[in-house]
Amino acid sequence: MQEKPFPDQSRNVASNVNESYRPKLIPRSLTEIVLVTLAVLVISVHLKYLLEVRTAVPHQDEWSLLDKMFQALDEHQVGAWVFQSRNGHFLVPGTLAYLVSLRYLSLDLTPLRLLNFPICLTAFFLTAHAVNVSVRSRFLRFYLYLGACFVIFNLCFWEHFSQAAYFTATLSALFGGIGLYYIAKATQPSCKPGRDLALGFVFLVTAILSFGLGYLAAAAAILLLALSGLKKLMASRPIPGYKTVVYCLACALGLLAIASHPFFHLQSIITQAVFHSVLVAGAVGSSFLDKNGLMAQNVAFVGGIILVISSLSIGFDFLMRQTPHRQLLPIFSLALVLFGLFGCAAVAVARSQLPVGEFLSSRYTLPPSISLLGALLYFACWRVFLLTHMWCFAAAGYLVATVKELQVAPYRPAVYKAIELAIRNIDNLSDEKLRATLYWQENTEGVRRVAARMRRDRLNVFRNGRDIDNGV
């Protein structure tokens, strides 16, 4: 029996857009109050974590970025440095933020790290806006608010928070999501589809300049437009056997994902890439385990299969279902799912030489989180039963990742303090000791140049001048 959309969700959407937001956002029942309280708690934990682990000192890849920044300043090639691609990623907002910090904050990197919170908060409010426009059930709206908090404010992204310039990764995801929203809006009956496409294009370009995730958002936009066009074509000119072909293709992709596990001993390049993609898709759920252990890989594989199968079912349902006009949320949700899946596949292909455990790294948890958010929103439109399961999946991922990081968080300030002391006394440290303290295994000459420049210009840890005055 075909499932019906949630009551009243597909009717009177136009009038729903014009309703006041205040009645929608104010909880009335006890259940709504509990959901809002939990959402505020999740957001508060995120902010408290960022404030407790904040530091001014550079960390890991930032040494290389700062070294090249000072070289660009000396050679008067700042523009080339700002727009330079690094491992396929532009970091234009991050490099500009470095220059602002150098000019006005004596290279204090703390504010740059804290930028992650307003970016995540903006993503949450924009998600809430998309929900408010399309979802009429009050309980379902508040239910989705909390589910979105579990995804957006998850501490599995801690590696993005530890480096000042990497707020550009979350910013790129935000711009990519906004761009996809306008692209999805352009597929709806509208008097100005050209304007929506133009705005979507602008945000996608901005996402590309922010981080490599922008390329994946652009690919998702292209595929979304193709799927929307195919769906309209099938509605006007049905092709016999079309539904069977789509169903078989979805099943084949799902079976390929399952068969990619090493248990089946398929050693081709394709199955290896698919296996790595599935691991990335499930990396959030294995955050509490040692990423190099077999248990972590199996847990990640199971979580990845759940997300991949859910995504395939969403794609199949979108192509087969006869949706009414002005259904923006399902199309936007599908775009987010595609965005995240492309990200998982891109990591697997571009980083194919990494050890298997590295695909479970927290730095790669952003794409699967985008897909998970899209799945939550899509199931809220049509399949509330599946929404409940996906919501629990998001809650479990949040708990295991956040609890693990909160256990580690008290030790991070001590690590940053050791790095600060090492920079203050860098002339007395050997290269081996410096690498161990900075968790930096590359050439230390750049680190020493940056430290010397910071000492000379009284920047970062030397900005108060005490160490210079004391002759340290």
C-alpha positions as CSV (number, residue, x, y, z in Angstrom):
1,M,0.0,0.0,0.0
2,Q,1.4,3.4,-1.0
3,E,2.3,5.7,1.9
4,K,0.5,9.0,2.0
5,P,2.3,12.3,2.7
6,F,2.1,13.7,6.2
7,P,-1.4,15.3,6.8
8,D,-1.8,18.7,5.2
9,Q,1.8,18.8,4.1
10,S,1.1,18.9,0.4
11,R,-1.8,21.4,0.6
12,N,-1.9,25.2,0.9
13,V,1.9,25.5,0.9
14,A,1.7,28.9,-0.7
15,S,-0.4,30.3,2.2
16,N,1.9,28.5,4.6
17,V,4.8,30.6,3.3
18,N,3.1,33.8,4.2
19,E,2.2,32.8,7.7
20,S,4.0,34.6,10.6
21,Y,7.1,32.8,11.9
22,R,6.4,33.6,15.5
23,P,3.5,31.1,16.0
24,K,5.6,28.4,14.3
25,L,8.7,28.9,16.5
26,I,7.0,29.2,19.9
27,P,6.5,25.8,21.5
28,R,3.1,25.1,23.0
29,S,2.8,21.5,24.1
30,L,5.0,19.8,26.6
31,T,6.5,17.6,23.8
32,E,7.5,20.7,21.8
33,I,9.0,22.3,24.9
34,V,11.1,19.2,25.5
35,L,12.3,19.1,21.9
36,V,13.3,22.8,21.9
37,T,15.1,22.4,25.2
38,L,17.1,19.5,23.9
39,A,17.9,21.5,20.7
40,V,19.1,24.4,22.8
41,L,21.2,22.0,24.9
42,V,22.9,20.5,21.8
43,I,23.7,24.0,20.5
44,S,25.0,25.1,24.0
45,V,27.3,22.0,24.2
46,H,28.7,22.9,20.8
47,L,29.5,26.5,21.8
48,K,30.9,25.5,25.2
49,Y,33.2,23.1,23.4
50,L,34.5,25.7,21.0
51,L,35.1,28.2,23.9
52,E,37.0,25.6,26.0
53,V,39.4,24.3,23.3
54,R,40.0,27.7,21.6
55,T,43.6,28.7,21.1
56,A,45.6,31.4,19.3
57,V,48.5,29.3,18.1
58,P,48.7,27.7,14.6
59,H,48.1,24.0,14.3
60,Q,49.3,21.4,11.7
61,D,48.6,22.6,8.2
62,E,48.4,26.2,9.3
63,W,52.2,26.4,9.6
64,S,52.5,25.8,5.8
65,L,49.7,28.4,5.1
66,L,51.3,31.0,7.3
67,D,54.8,30.4,5.8
68,K,53.5,30.9,2.3
69,M,51.5,34.0,3.5
70,F,54.7,35.7,4.8
71,Q,56.6,34.8,1.6
72,A,53.7,36.3,-0.5
73,L,53.8,39.5,1.6
74,D,57.6,39.8,1.1
75,E,57.3,39.2,-2.6
76,H,54.2,41.3,-3.1
77,Q,52.2,38.4,-4.4
78,V,49.3,38.4,-2.0
79,G,46.6,38.1,-4.6
80,A,48.2,34.9,-6.1
81,W,48.5,33.5,-2.6
82,V,44.8,34.2,-1.8
83,F,43.6,32.4,-4.9
84,Q,46.1,29.6,-4.9
85,S,44.7,26.1,-5.0
86,R,45.9,23.8,-2.3
87,N,45.5,20.0,-2.9
88,G,42.5,20.9,-5.2
89,H,41.0,23.3,-2.6
90,F,40.6,27.1,-2.8
91,L,40.7,28.7,0.7
92,V,39.8,32.3,-0.2
93,P,37.8,33.1,2.9
94,G,40.4,31.5,5.1
95,T,43.3,33.4,3.5
96,L,41.5,36.7,3.7
97,A,40.7,36.0,7.3
98,Y,44.4,35.4,7.9
99,L,45.2,38.8,6.4
100,V,42.5,40.5,8.5
101,S,43.9,38.7,11.6
102,L,47.4,39.8,10.8
103,R,46.3,43.4,10.2
104,Y,44.0,44.0,13.1
105,L,44.5,41.1,15.7
106,S,48.3,40.6,15.6
107,L,47.6,37.2,14.1
108,D,45.5,36.0,17.0
109,L,43.7,32.9,15.4
110,T,41.1,32.4,18.1
111,P,38.3,34.4,16.4
112,L,38.8,32.4,13.2
113,R,38.3,29.2,15.1
114,L,35.1,30.6,16.7
115,L,33.7,31.4,13.3
116,N,32.5,27.8,13.0
117,F,29.7,28.4,15.5
118,P,27.9,31.2,13.6
119,I,28.4,29.3,10.4
120,C,26.7,26.2,11.9
121,L,24.0,28.4,13.5
122,T,23.3,30.0,10.2
123,A,23.0,26.5,8.6
124,F,20.6,25.5,11.3
125,F,18.3,28.5,10.8
126,L,18.3,28.1,7.1
127,T,17.3,24.5,7.5
128,A,14.6,25.5,9.9
129,H,13.4,28.0,7.3
130,A,13.1,25.3,4.7
131,V,11.2,23.2,7.2
132,N,8.9,26.0,8.2
133,V,8.0,26.7,4.5
134,S,7.0,23.2,3.6
135,V,6.1,21.3,6.8
136,R,2.7,22.1,8.4
137,S,2.7,19.7,11.3
138,R,3.9,21.5,14.4
139,F,5.3,18.4,16.1
140,L,7.1,17.4,12.9
141,R,8.7,20.8,12.6
142,F,10.1,20.7,16.2
143,Y,11.1,17.1,15.7
144,L,13.1,18.1,12.6
145,Y,14.7,21.0,14.5
146,L,16.2,18.6,17.0
147,G,17.2,16.2,14.3
148,A,19.0,18.9,12.3
149,C,20.8,20.0,15.5
150,F,22.1,16.4,15.9
151,V,23.6,16.6,12.4
152,I,24.8,20.3,12.3
153,F,26.2,20.6,15.8
154,N,27.9,17.2,15.9
155,L,31.4,17.4,17.4
156,C,32.6,14.8,14.9
157,F,33.9,17.8,12.9
158,W,36.5,18.6,15.6
159,E,39.4,18.6,13.1
160,H,37.7,21.4,11.2
161,F,37.5,23.3,14.5
162,S,41.1,22.8,15.5
163,Q,42.6,24.8,12.5
164,A,41.7,28.4,12.1
165,A,41.5,28.4,8.3
166,Y,39.3,25.3,8.1
167,F,36.1,27.2,9.0
168,T,36.1,27.5,5.2
169,A,35.1,23.9,4.9
170,T,31.9,24.4,6.9
171,L,31.4,27.7,5.0
172,S,31.7,25.9,1.7
173,A,29.1,23.4,2.8
174,L,26.8,26.2,3.8
175,F,27.2,28.1,0.5
176,G,26.8,24.9,-1.4
177,G,23.6,24.1,0.4
178,I,22.2,27.6,-0.3
179,G,23.2,27.3,-3.9
180,L,21.4,23.9,-4.2
181,Y,18.3,25.5,-2.5
182,Y,18.0,28.1,-5.2
183,I,18.7,25.5,-7.9
184,A,15.9,23.3,-6.5
185,K,13.7,26.4,-6.3
186,A,14.3,27.1,-10.0
187,T,12.7,23.7,-10.8
188,Q,9.4,24.8,-9.2
189,P,6.6,26.7,-11.0
190,S,8.0,30.2,-10.6
191,C,7.8,33.5,-12.4
192,K,11.6,34.1,-12.0
193,P,13.4,30.8,-12.5
194,G,16.3,32.6,-14.2
195,R,16.9,34.7,-11.0
196,D,16.9,31.5,-8.9
197,L,19.4,29.8,-11.2
198,A,21.6,32.9,-11.2
199,L,21.6,33.1,-7.4
200,G,22.3,29.4,-7.2
201,F,25.2,29.7,-9.6
202,V,26.7,32.6,-7.5
203,F,26.5,30.6,-4.3
204,L,28.0,27.5,-6.0
205,V,30.9,29.6,-7.3
206,T,31.4,31.1,-3.8
207,A,31.4,27.5,-2.4
208,I,34.1,26.5,-4.8
209,L,36.3,29.4,-3.8
210,S,35.8,28.5,-0.2
211,F,36.7,24.8,-0.3
212,G,36.6,21.8,-2.6
213,L,33.1,20.9,-1.4
214,G,31.8,23.5,-3.8
215,Y,32.8,21.3,-6.8
216,L,30.6,18.5,-5.3
217,A,27.7,20.9,-4.8
218,A,28.0,21.9,-8.4
219,A,27.9,18.3,-9.5
220,A,24.9,17.7,-7.4
221,A,23.1,20.7,-9.0
222,I,23.8,19.3,-12.5
223,L,22.5,15.9,-11.6
224,L,19.5,17.4,-9.8
225,L,18.5,19.4,-12.9
226,A,19.0,16.2,-15.0
227,L,16.8,14.1,-12.7
228,S,14.1,16.8,-12.6
229,G,14.1,17.0,-16.4
230,L,13.9,13.2,-16.7
231,K,11.0,13.1,-14.3
232,K,9.1,15.7,-16.3
233,L,9.9,13.9,-19.5
234,M,8.6,10.6,-18.1
235,A,5.4,12.3,-17.0
236,S,4.7,13.6,-20.5
237,R,6.1,10.7,-22.5
238,P,6.1,7.5,-20.5
239,I,8.6,4.8,-21.5
240,P,7.6,1.2,-21.1
241,G,9.8,-0.6,-18.5
242,Y,11.2,2.7,-17.1
243,K,10.2,1.9,-13.5
244,T,11.7,-1.6,-13.8
245,V,15.0,-0.2,-15.1
246,V,15.3,2.4,-12.4
247,Y,14.5,-0.2,-9.7
248,C,17.0,-2.7,-11.0
249,L,19.7,0.0,-11.2
250,A,19.0,1.1,-7.6
251,C,19.2,-2.6,-6.5
252,A,22.4,-3.2,-8.4
253,L,24.1,-0.2,-6.8
254,G,23.0,-1.3,-3.4
255,L,24.3,-4.8,-3.9
256,L,27.6,-3.4,-5.2
257,A,28.0,-1.4,-2.0
258,I,27.3,-4.5,0.1
259,A,29.6,-6.7,-2.0
260,S,32.5,-4.2,-1.7
261,H,33.2,-5.4,1.8
262,P,36.5,-7.4,2.0
263,F,34.5,-10.4,3.2
264,F,33.5,-11.1,-0.4
265,H,37.1,-10.9,-1.6
266,L,36.4,-8.6,-4.6
267,Q,39.7,-6.8,-5.3
268,S,38.9,-4.7,-8.3
269,I,39.6,-0.9,-8.3
270,I,35.9,-0.2,-8.5
271,T,34.9,-2.3,-5.5
272,Q,37.8,-0.9,-3.5
273,A,36.6,2.7,-4.3
274,V,33.0,1.8,-3.4
275,F,34.2,0.2,-0.1
276,H,36.1,3.3,0.8
277,S,33.1,5.5,-0.1
278,V,30.9,3.4,2.2
279,L,33.4,3.8,5.0
280,V,33.4,7.6,4.6
281,A,29.6,7.5,4.6
282,G,29.6,5.7,8.0
283,A,32.6,7.4,9.6
284,V,30.4,9.4,12.1
285,G,29.1,6.3,13.7
286,S,32.5,4.8,14.3
287,S,33.9,8.0,15.9
288,F,34.1,6.4,19.4
289,L,36.3,3.5,18.2
290,D,40.0,3.3,17.1
291,K,39.8,4.1,13.4
292,N,42.6,1.6,12.7
293,G,40.7,-1.3,14.3
294,L,38.6,-3.9,12.4
295,M,35.6,-3.2,14.7
296,A,35.6,0.5,13.7
297,Q,35.7,-0.4,10.0
298,N,32.8,-2.8,10.3
299,V,30.7,-0.3,12.3
300,A,31.5,2.4,9.7
301,F,30.6,0.0,6.9
302,V,27.2,-0.9,8.5
303,G,26.5,2.8,9.0
304,G,27.6,3.6,5.5
305,I,25.4,0.9,4.0
306,I,22.4,2.3,5.9
307,L,23.0,5.8,4.5
308,V,23.7,4.6,1.0
309,I,20.6,2.3,0.9
310,S,18.5,5.2,2.3
311,S,19.9,7.5,-0.4
312,L,19.2,5.1,-3.2
313,S,15.6,4.6,-1.9
314,I,15.2,8.4,-1.9
315,G,16.4,8.7,-5.5
316,F,14.1,5.9,-6.6
317,D,11.1,7.4,-4.7
318,F,11.8,10.8,-6.2
319,L,11.7,9.5,-9.8
320,M,8.7,7.2,-9.3
321,R,6.5,9.4,-7.1
322,Q,4.0,11.8,-8.8
323,T,4.6,14.9,-6.7
324,P,2.3,17.9,-6.7
325,H,3.4,21.4,-7.7
326,R,5.4,23.6,-5.3
327,Q,7.1,20.7,-3.5
328,L,10.4,22.4,-2.9
329,L,11.6,20.5,0.2
330,P,11.8,17.0,-1.4
331,I,13.8,18.3,-4.3
332,F,16.1,20.3,-2.0
333,S,16.5,17.3,0.2
334,L,17.5,15.1,-2.7
335,A,20.1,17.7,-3.7
336,L,21.6,17.5,-0.2
337,V,21.7,13.7,-0.4
338,L,23.5,13.9,-3.8
339,F,25.9,16.6,-2.4
340,G,26.9,14.3,0.5
341,L,27.2,11.2,-1.6
342,F,29.4,12.9,-4.2
343,G,31.6,14.0,-1.3
344,C,32.0,10.5,0.0
345,A,32.9,9.2,-3.4
346,A,35.3,12.1,-4.0
347,V,37.3,11.3,-0.8
348,A,37.5,7.7,-1.8
349,V,38.8,8.5,-5.3
350,A,41.0,11.4,-4.5
351,R,42.6,9.7,-1.5
352,S,42.7,6.2,-2.8
353,Q,46.2,5.7,-1.5
354,L,45.4,6.3,2.1
355,P,45.4,3.5,4.7
356,V,41.9,2.1,5.2
357,G,41.6,3.6,8.7
358,E,42.1,7.1,7.4
359,F,38.8,7.0,5.6
360,L,37.2,7.1,9.1
361,S,39.0,10.3,10.0
362,S,36.8,13.1,11.4
363,R,38.0,15.5,8.7
364,Y,35.9,13.5,6.2
365,T,32.6,13.4,8.2
366,L,31.2,16.6,6.7
367,P,29.9,14.9,3.4
368,P,28.0,12.1,5.1
369,S,26.5,14.5,7.5
370,I,25.1,16.5,4.6
371,S,23.5,13.4,3.1
372,L,22.1,12.5,6.5
373,L,20.5,15.9,6.8
374,G,19.0,15.5,3.4
375,A,17.6,12.1,4.2
376,L,15.9,13.5,7.3
377,L,14.2,16.3,5.4
378,Y,13.1,14.0,2.6
379,F,11.6,11.4,4.8
380,A,9.7,14.1,6.6
381,C,7.9,14.9,3.3
382,W,6.6,11.4,2.6
383,R,7.7,8.6,4.9
384,V,7.4,9.5,8.5
385,F,8.0,5.9,9.6
386,L,11.4,6.0,7.9
387,L,12.0,9.5,9.3
388,T,11.8,8.1,12.8
389,H,14.5,5.5,12.1
390,M,16.7,8.1,10.4
391,W,16.2,10.5,13.3
392,C,17.4,7.8,15.7
393,F,20.3,7.1,13.4
394,A,21.3,10.8,13.6
395,A,20.9,10.9,17.3
396,A,23.0,7.8,17.8
397,G,25.8,9.3,15.6
398,Y,25.6,12.5,17.6
399,L,25.9,10.8,20.9
400,V,28.8,8.5,20.1
401,A,30.8,11.2,18.4
402,T,30.1,14.1,20.8
403,V,30.5,12.1,24.0
404,K,33.9,10.8,22.7
405,E,35.1,14.3,21.8
406,L,33.9,15.7,25.1
407,Q,36.0,13.1,26.9
408,V,39.1,14.2,24.9
409,A,38.4,18.0,25.0
410,P,39.8,18.6,28.5
411,Y,43.2,17.4,27.3
412,R,43.4,19.6,24.2
413,P,44.2,22.9,26.0
414,A,47.3,21.2,27.4
415,V,48.4,20.2,23.9
416,Y,48.0,23.8,22.7
417,K,49.8,25.1,25.7
418,A,52.7,22.7,24.9
419,I,52.7,24.0,21.3
420,E,52.8,27.6,22.6
421,L,55.8,26.9,24.9
422,A,57.5,25.1,22.0
423,I,57.1,28.1,19.7
424,R,58.4,30.5,22.4
425,N,61.5,28.3,22.8
426,I,61.8,27.0,19.3
427,D,65.5,27.8,19.0
428,N,66.2,25.3,21.8
429,L,64.3,22.4,20.3
430,S,65.5,19.8,17.8
431,D,63.5,19.0,14.7
432,E,62.4,15.7,16.2
433,K,61.2,17.3,19.4
434,L,59.4,20.0,17.5
435,R,57.6,17.5,15.2
436,A,56.4,15.5,18.2
437,T,55.2,18.6,20.0
438,L,53.4,20.1,17.0
439,Y,52.0,16.8,15.7
440,W,53.6,17.9,12.4
441,Q,55.6,15.3,10.4
442,E,56.6,17.6,7.5
443,N,59.6,19.9,7.1
444,T,60.1,22.1,10.2
445,E,62.0,24.8,8.3
446,G,58.7,26.5,7.5
447,V,57.6,26.4,11.1
448,R,60.9,28.0,12.3
449,R,60.5,30.7,9.7
450,V,57.0,31.5,10.9
451,A,58.1,31.5,14.5
452,A,60.9,33.9,13.7
453,R,58.6,36.2,11.8
454,M,56.0,36.2,14.7
455,R,58.8,37.0,17.2
456,R,60.2,39.8,15.0
457,D,56.8,41.4,14.4
458,R,55.3,40.6,17.8
459,L,52.5,38.4,16.5
460,N,50.5,35.6,17.9
461,V,52.1,34.2,21.1
462,F,54.6,37.1,21.0
463,R,52.1,39.9,20.6
464,N,52.3,41.1,24.2
465,G,56.1,41.5,23.8
466,R,57.0,39.9,27.2
467,D,59.2,37.2,25.7
468,I,61.1,39.7,23.5
469,D,61.6,42.1,26.4
470,N,62.9,39.3,28.6
471,G,65.3,38.1,25.9
472,V,63.7,34.7,25.4
